Amino acid sequence: MNIFLRKARLQAELTQEELASELGTTAVSIWRWEKGKVPSPFFRAAICAYFHLSSTELGWPSLREGARPLCRNFSLSSLLDPAIPLQPHQFVGQHLFLRQIEDLLCTVCGPQCVGLIGLVGCGKTAVMQQLSTASTIQKKFIGVFWASIGQKVRPMRHLQRWARLLGLDSLPLSLSDAQDRLRAVIGRTPVLFVLDDVWTPADLSSLLVGGPACRYVLTTRQPGLARQLCQHVMRVQDLTDDHAMDLLTGDLPKGTVRAYTQVLHQLIQSVGKLPLALVLMREYLRREAQSPRQLREAIARLANRNERLEIPDILQMETPWQSRSLSASIQQSERRLSSPARAAFRWLAQHFQDRPFTASEAAALVHHRWLHQELDDLVDAGLLRWSTPSLYQFHPILAEYTRQFIPKQRQEQALPDPWLLP
């Protein structure tokens, strides 16, 4: 562990995310460096300048005068983006799906842009992490550039990092000029751009800097947005029961798994086999269950739906890949809904939480002729899915969220008169 860098950051009263923002990198990179990984010459120089400390004072080898981070030789090792997040847990259950994406991206006449869709926490980012370092991708593309976008979009941050990977000292301040500069450098070099958590068309257009040999793959919760931006759209597949059990129990002692197999299966079904929920529950059990009594208490606590939605708060931890609870992640989508769609979200989830339903079946209960529009809004927000072309269904986690986090008075204030009928 690099105690010198950590001490400098804490004395400056900065979080890992805040320091990453100042340096134009990611919180994952700061986390790696504090764990002992030596940064590239470029970032060593940037950190030294920021804290007014020498490289040796920060526990690293001395920097050569005028050292540059990378030379522009387009080797894979120099063009593998350090912003690609670490894979914090074993990749489970999506290997066939991953190969399908690889084949699509590596096809000569394949689509320029591929979109991955799915509910919050379904494993989109984990698939992209695995894809970014897959051997077939490394053979096909000279490099992989990553951008974690989210709702706070700062495209120049990603463009500046990509420029440094390409050996450029700096980019023009104008976004359009910076894009033109990168396009000229990349030219016909085959690069894969991985854009994670896209929310608007502008998120993609601001990062379109590749040439004709480049490919883009993006993840989004919004099926409509993916169809708008991409030539090919794929939905992340649900885990099987066996794969879900493997993901939940990967770090747990085998004796524990055998003793609580039935209870663990019930937990898996209660969260609808959602990968993010399974990983959070596994971390909770691994950290809290230090004795048989503690294990029983931890499992009993996870049986409480309110606790499951707030697991990171229970653990009181913050890691680069687990900075949000399930409820906070769902809230990002729920807040973007119109008032009628949010009201429909709560009402429908309460009435149809355990079974599929048709649009006509739901409309008949409330005599609401505009229900189709609200159903479309919920599907496009990633908060409702089609189980078949004519049937809708809520994920169990989303139904739990509506019961706990959308108060009834908020629903009723937003509802048009037909929704208020019994």
CORLIN-V126079 format. One record per backbone hydrogen bond with DSSP energy under -0.5 kcal/mol. NH is the residue of the N-H (numbers start at 0). CO is the residue of the C=O. E is the energy in kcal/mol with one decimal. If there is no record, write none. Layout:
nh: {NH | NH}
co: {CO | CO}
e: {E | E}
This chain:
nh: {1 | 2 | 5 | 6 | 7 | 8 | 9 | 10 | 11 | 12 | 13 | 18 | 19 | 20 | 21 | 22 | 23 | 24 | 29 | 30 | 31 | 32 | 33 | 34 | 35 | 35 | 36 | 43 | 44 | 45 | 46 | 47 | 48 | 49 | 50 | 51 | 52 | 57 | 58 | 59 | 66 | 72 | 77 | 78 | 78 | 79 | 80 | 80 | 83 | 87 | 91 | 97 | 98 | 99 | 100 | 101 | 102 | 103 | 104 | 105 | 106 | 106 | 109 | 113 | 114 | 115 | 116 | 117 | 121 | 126 | 127 | 128 | 129 | 130 | 131 | 132 | 132 | 133 | 137 | 138 | 139 | 140 | 141 | 142 | 143 | 144 | 146 | 148 | 148 | 149 | 149 | 151 | 152 | 156 | 157 | 158 | 159 | 160 | 161 | 162 | 163 | 164 | 165 | 166 | 167 | 177 | 178 | 179 | 180 | 181 | 182 | 183 | 184 | 185 | 186 | 188 | 190 | 191 | 192 | 192 | 193 | 193 | 194 | 194 | 195 | 195 | 197 | 202 | 203 | 203 | 204 | 205 | 206 | 207 | 208 | 213 | 214 | 215 | 216 | 217 | 218 | 219 | 222 | 222 | 225 | 226 | 227 | 228 | 229 | 230 | 231 | 233 | 235 | 243 | 244 | 245 | 246 | 247 | 248 | 249 | 251 | 256 | 257 | 258 | 259 | 260 | 263 | 264 | 265 | 266 | 267 | 268 | 269 | 270 | 271 | 272 | 273 | 275 | 277 | 278 | 279 | 280 | 281 | 282 | 283 | 284 | 285 | 286 | 287 | 288 | 289 | 294 | 295 | 296 | 297 | 298 | 299 | 300 | 301 | 302 | 303 | 304 | 306 | 307 | 308 | 309 | 310 | 312 | 313 | 314 | 315 | 316 | 318 | 321 | 326 | 328 | 329 | 330 | 331 | 332 | 332 | 333 | 334 | 335 | 336 | 341 | 342 | 343 | 344 | 345 | 346 | 347 | 348 | 349 | 350 | 351 | 354 | 356 | 361 | 362 | 363 | 364 | 364 | 365 | 366 | 367 | 368 | 370 | 372 | 373 | 374 | 375 | 376 | 377 | 378 | 379 | 380 | 381 | 382 | 383 | 384 | 386 | 386 | 387 | 390 | 391 | 392 | 393 | 397 | 398 | 399 | 400 | 401 | 402 | 403 | 404 | 405 | 406 | 409 | 410 | 411 | 412 | 413 | 413 | 414 | 418 | 419 | 419 | 420}
co: {33 | 0 | 1 | 2 | 3 | 4 | 5 | 6 | 7 | 9 | 8 | 14 | 15 | 16 | 17 | 18 | 19 | 19 | 25 | 26 | 27 | 28 | 29 | 30 | 31 | 32 | 31 | 39 | 40 | 41 | 42 | 43 | 44 | 45 | 46 | 47 | 47 | 53 | 55 | 54 | 63 | 70 | 74 | 74 | 75 | 75 | 78 | 143 | 80 | 85 | 89 | 93 | 94 | 95 | 96 | 97 | 98 | 99 | 100 | 101 | 102 | 103 | 106 | 215 | 231 | 217 | 233 | 219 | 118 | 122 | 123 | 124 | 125 | 126 | 127 | 128 | 129 | 130 | 133 | 134 | 135 | 136 | 189 | 189 | 78 | 191 | 193 | 146 | 195 | 195 | 196 | 148 | 150 | 153 | 153 | 154 | 155 | 156 | 157 | 158 | 159 | 160 | 161 | 163 | 162 | 173 | 174 | 175 | 176 | 177 | 178 | 179 | 180 | 181 | 182 | 185 | 188 | 142 | 190 | 214 | 144 | 191 | 192 | 216 | 146 | 193 | 218 | 199 | 199 | 200 | 200 | 201 | 203 | 204 | 206 | 210 | 190 | 111 | 192 | 113 | 194 | 115 | 220 | 378 | 221 | 222 | 223 | 224 | 225 | 112 | 112 | 114 | 116 | 239 | 240 | 241 | 242 | 243 | 244 | 245 | 248 | 252 | 253 | 254 | 255 | 257 | 259 | 260 | 261 | 262 | 263 | 264 | 265 | 266 | 268 | 267 | 270 | 120 | 273 | 274 | 275 | 276 | 277 | 278 | 279 | 280 | 281 | 282 | 283 | 284 | 287 | 290 | 291 | 292 | 293 | 294 | 295 | 296 | 297 | 298 | 300 | 302 | 303 | 303 | 304 | 306 | 307 | 309 | 309 | 310 | 311 | 311 | 321 | 318 | 308 | 324 | 325 | 326 | 327 | 328 | 329 | 329 | 330 | 332 | 333 | 337 | 338 | 339 | 340 | 341 | 342 | 343 | 344 | 345 | 346 | 347 | 351 | 391 | 357 | 358 | 359 | 360 | 361 | 361 | 362 | 362 | 366 | 367 | 369 | 369 | 370 | 371 | 372 | 373 | 374 | 375 | 376 | 378 | 377 | 377 | 392 | 384 | 390 | 390 | 387 | 356 | 384 | 351 | 394 | 394 | 395 | 396 | 397 | 398 | 399 | 400 | 401 | 404 | 406 | 406 | 407 | 408 | 409 | 410 | 410 | 415 | 415 | 416 | 417}
e: {-2.2 | -1.1 | -1.6 | -2.3 | -2.2 | -2.4 | -2.5 | -2.6 | -1.4 | -1.4 | -1.9 | -2.3 | -2.3 | -2.1 | -1.9 | -1.9 | -1.1 | -2.6 | -1.7 | -2.5 | -2.5 | -2.6 | -2.4 | -1.3 | -0.5 | -0.9 | -2.1 | -2.5 | -2.5 | -2.1 | -2.7 | -2.6 | -2.3 | -2.1 | -2.3 | -1.2 | -1.7 | -1.1 | -1.5 | -2.7 | -1.8 | -1.9 | -0.8 | -1.1 | -0.6 | -0.6 | -0.9 | -2.4 | -1.7 | -0.9 | -0.6 | -2.5 | -2.1 | -1.8 | -1.8 | -2.4 | -2.7 | -1.9 | -2.5 | -2.1 | -0.8 | -0.5 | -1.8 | -2.5 | -2.9 | -2.9 | -2.5 | -0.6 | -1.8 | -2.0 | -2.0 | -2.5 | -2.0 | -2.5 | -2.2 | -0.8 | -0.7 | -1.3 | -2.0 | -1.8 | -1.6 | -2.8 | -2.8 | -0.8 | -1.3 | -2.7 | -2.2 | -0.8 | -2.7 | -0.6 | -1.7 | -0.5 | -0.8 | -1.0 | -0.9 | -2.4 | -2.7 | -1.4 | -2.6 | -2.4 | -1.9 | -1.9 | -1.6 | -1.3 | -2.8 | -2.6 | -2.4 | -2.2 | -2.2 | -2.1 | -2.6 | -2.1 | -1.7 | -3.0 | -2.7 | -2.7 | -0.7 | -2.3 | -0.6 | -2.8 | -3.3 | -0.6 | -0.6 | -2.5 | -2.7 | -0.6 | -3.0 | -1.0 | -0.8 | -0.6 | -2.3 | -2.2 | -1.6 | -1.0 | -1.5 | -1.5 | -1.9 | -2.6 | -2.5 | -2.5 | -2.0 | -2.2 | -0.8 | -0.6 | -2.1 | -2.4 | -1.6 | -2.0 | -2.5 | -1.6 | -1.3 | -3.0 | -2.5 | -2.5 | -2.1 | -2.3 | -2.3 | -2.2 | -2.4 | -0.6 | -1.1 | -1.9 | -2.4 | -2.1 | -1.7 | -0.8 | -2.8 | -2.3 | -1.8 | -2.1 | -2.3 | -2.1 | -2.0 | -1.2 | -1.4 | -2.3 | -1.5 | -2.6 | -2.2 | -2.5 | -2.3 | -2.4 | -2.4 | -2.4 | -2.1 | -2.6 | -2.7 | -2.1 | -2.4 | -2.1 | -1.7 | -2.6 | -2.2 | -2.2 | -2.6 | -2.6 | -2.3 | -2.1 | -2.0 | -1.3 | -1.4 | -0.6 | -0.5 | -1.8 | -1.4 | -1.2 | -0.9 | -0.7 | -1.4 | -2.3 | -1.4 | -1.2 | -0.5 | -1.4 | -2.0 | -1.9 | -2.5 | -2.2 | -1.1 | -0.7 | -0.9 | -2.3 | -2.4 | -1.0 | -1.3 | -2.6 | -2.3 | -2.5 | -2.3 | -1.9 | -2.5 | -2.9 | -1.8 | -1.9 | -1.7 | -2.7 | -0.8 | -2.2 | -2.0 | -2.7 | -2.1 | -0.9 | -0.6 | -0.9 | -1.9 | -1.0 | -0.7 | -1.3 | -0.8 | -1.2 | -2.5 | -2.3 | -2.1 | -2.2 | -2.4 | -2.5 | -1.3 | -1.4 | -2.5 | -0.8 | -1.7 | -0.5 | -1.7 | -1.1 | -1.2 | -3.3 | -2.3 | -0.6 | -0.6 | -2.0 | -2.1 | -2.1 | -2.0 | -1.6 | -1.7 | -3.2 | -1.1 | -0.6 | -0.6 | -1.5 | -2.6 | -2.0 | -1.2 | -0.5 | -1.0 | -1.5 | -0.6 | -1.6 | -1.1}
